[in-house]
Amino acid sequence: MDQVRPQMVKPLPHKENIMTTDSTISTLNGLIKTTLDSMKGYQDAAKDAHSTQFATMFAEFARDRSAAATDLQAEVRRLGGTPEDDSSFLAAAHRTFMDLKQAITGKDDKAIIQEVERGEDHIKAKFEDALRDADLDPSSRPVVEKAFVSVKEGHDKMSALKHSIA
C-alpha cells in the first residue's frame, strides 16, 4: 500500500508580521514617491541649468535616483505589495512653484541650486525617518540603506555647492 505523505501546510503568518509587512510596504512606497519626486526635480534642474557642469551633475543625480526608486520598487514587489510608480501631487506643486520662481528669477543657476538643495533636505529627512522606524522589516533595511547612500551623497554635494556659491 502506498504511503500517503501529509502535505506541508504553511503556518498562517502572525498578525504582527502582516502589520510589519504592511507598514514596511507603506514606508517603502513613501520613499519611492519622494525618490521619484527628487528624480523629476533633478531632471527639471538639468534642463534649466545654464552651466553644462551643473546640467550634467543634475542629470547624473536623476539617474541615481531612478536606480534607487527601481530598487525600492523591487523590494515592495518582493514583499507582495504594489509599488508606487509616480511622484506625488505635492512634488508636482513644488515643481510648479519652482518653475514660477525660476521664471521670476530668470532661471539662474544659484536659484536652481538653492531649490534643489531644499528638496535634498526633504528627501534626506524622509530616509532618516524610515531608517529609524522600528516597524521597518529587517530584510528591507539594506535596500533602504543602499538608496540612502545615494540620497546622502546628493544632499551633501548640493549643500556644499549651495554654500560655495552663496
C-alpha positions as CSV (number, residue, x, y, z in Angstrom):
1,M,0.0,0.0,0.0
2,D,1.3,3.4,-0.9
3,Q,2.1,5.6,1.9
4,V,0.4,8.9,1.9
5,R,2.6,11.8,2.9
6,P,0.9,14.6,4.8
7,Q,1.0,17.8,2.8
8,M,3.1,20.5,4.3
9,V,0.9,23.4,5.4
10,K,2.4,26.7,5.8
11,P,1.5,28.3,9.2
12,L,-0.6,31.4,9.0
13,P,1.5,34.5,9.3
14,H,1.3,36.2,12.7
15,K,-0.7,39.3,12.8
16,E,2.4,41.2,13.8
17,N,4.2,40.0,10.7
18,I,1.4,41.2,8.5
19,M,1.3,44.5,10.2
20,T,5.1,44.9,9.9
21,T,5.0,44.0,6.2
22,D,2.1,46.4,5.6
23,S,4.0,49.1,7.5
24,T,7.2,48.4,5.6
25,I,5.4,48.5,2.2
26,S,3.8,51.8,3.2
27,T,7.2,53.2,4.2
28,L,8.9,52.0,1.1
29,N,6.1,53.4,-1.1
30,G,6.5,56.8,0.6
31,L,10.2,56.6,-0.1
32,I,9.6,55.7,-3.7
33,K,7.3,58.7,-4.2
34,T,9.9,61.0,-2.6
35,T,12.7,59.5,-4.7
36,L,10.7,59.9,-7.9
37,D,10.0,63.5,-6.9
38,S,13.7,64.0,-6.4
39,M,14.5,62.3,-9.8
40,K,12.0,64.6,-11.6
41,G,13.3,67.6,-9.7
42,Y,16.8,66.8,-10.9
43,Q,15.6,66.3,-14.5
44,D,14.0,69.7,-14.4
45,A,17.1,71.3,-12.9
46,A,19.3,69.6,-15.6
47,K,17.0,71.1,-18.3
48,D,17.0,74.6,-16.7
49,A,20.7,74.9,-15.6
50,H,22.8,77.3,-17.7
51,S,26.0,75.7,-16.7
52,T,26.8,72.5,-18.6
53,Q,28.7,71.3,-15.5
54,F,25.5,71.7,-13.3
55,A,23.3,70.2,-16.0
56,T,25.5,67.1,-16.2
57,M,25.6,66.7,-12.5
58,F,21.8,67.1,-12.1
59,A,21.3,64.5,-14.9
60,E,23.6,62.1,-13.1
61,F,21.7,62.5,-9.9
62,A,18.4,61.9,-11.7
63,R,19.8,58.6,-13.0
64,D,21.0,57.7,-9.5
65,R,17.5,58.4,-8.0
66,S,15.9,56.4,-10.8
67,A,18.0,53.4,-9.9
68,A,17.2,53.9,-6.2
69,A,13.5,54.0,-6.9
70,T,13.7,50.9,-9.0
71,D,15.4,49.0,-6.2
72,L,12.8,50.2,-3.7
73,Q,10.0,49.2,-6.1
74,A,11.6,45.7,-6.4
75,E,11.6,45.4,-2.6
76,V,7.9,46.3,-2.4
77,R,7.2,43.6,-5.0
78,R,9.3,41.1,-3.1
79,L,7.1,41.8,0.0
80,G,4.0,41.2,-2.1
81,G,2.9,44.8,-2.4
82,T,2.2,47.1,-5.3
83,P,4.9,49.7,-5.7
84,E,4.3,53.4,-6.4
85,D,5.3,54.4,-9.9
86,D,4.6,58.1,-9.9
87,S,5.6,61.1,-8.0
88,S,3.4,62.9,-5.5
89,F,1.0,65.7,-6.1
90,L,2.9,67.8,-3.5
91,A,6.1,67.4,-5.7
92,A,4.2,68.5,-8.8
93,A,3.0,71.6,-6.9
94,H,6.6,72.2,-5.7
95,R,7.9,71.9,-9.3
96,T,5.2,74.3,-10.4
97,F,6.3,76.7,-7.7
98,M,9.9,76.2,-8.7
99,D,9.0,76.9,-12.3
100,L,7.3,80.1,-11.3
101,K,10.2,81.2,-9.1
102,Q,12.7,80.4,-11.8
103,A,10.7,82.4,-14.3
104,I,10.8,85.4,-12.0
105,T,14.5,85.0,-11.1
106,G,15.5,84.3,-14.7
107,K,16.3,80.6,-14.1
108,D,19.7,81.4,-12.8
109,D,21.9,78.5,-11.6
110,K,22.1,79.9,-8.0
111,A,18.3,79.8,-7.6
112,I,18.1,76.3,-9.1
113,I,20.8,75.0,-6.7
114,Q,19.0,76.5,-3.7
115,E,15.7,74.9,-4.7
116,V,17.4,71.5,-5.4
117,E,19.2,71.7,-2.0
118,R,15.9,72.4,-0.3
119,G,14.5,69.3,-1.9
120,E,17.5,67.3,-0.8
121,D,16.9,68.3,2.8
122,H,13.4,66.9,2.5
123,I,14.4,63.5,0.9
124,K,17.2,63.1,3.4
125,A,14.9,63.6,6.3
126,K,12.4,61.0,4.8
127,F,15.1,58.4,4.6
128,E,16.4,59.1,8.1
129,D,12.9,58.7,9.5
130,A,12.5,55.4,7.6
131,L,15.8,54.1,8.9
132,R,14.7,55.0,12.5
133,D,11.3,53.2,12.0
134,A,11.2,50.2,14.3
135,D,8.5,48.6,12.1
136,L,10.8,48.5,9.1
137,D,11.2,44.9,8.1
138,P,14.9,44.0,8.9
139,S,15.1,42.2,5.5
140,S,14.2,45.5,3.8
141,R,16.6,47.7,5.7
142,P,19.6,47.0,3.4
143,V,17.6,48.2,0.3
144,V,16.7,51.5,2.2
145,E,20.3,51.9,3.4
146,K,21.6,51.5,-0.2
147,A,19.2,54.1,-1.5
148,F,20.1,56.4,1.4
149,V,23.8,56.3,0.3
150,S,22.7,58.0,-3.0
151,V,20.4,60.4,-1.1
152,K,23.1,61.4,1.4
153,E,25.7,61.9,-1.4
154,G,23.3,64.1,-3.4
155,H,22.4,66.1,-0.3
156,D,26.0,66.6,0.8
157,K,27.0,67.7,-2.7
158,M,24.1,70.1,-3.1
159,S,24.7,71.6,0.3
160,A,28.4,72.1,-0.4
161,L,27.6,73.6,-3.8
162,K,24.9,75.9,-2.4
163,H,27.4,77.2,0.2
164,S,30.2,77.6,-2.3
165,I,28.1,80.0,-4.5
166,A,26.3,81.8,-1.7
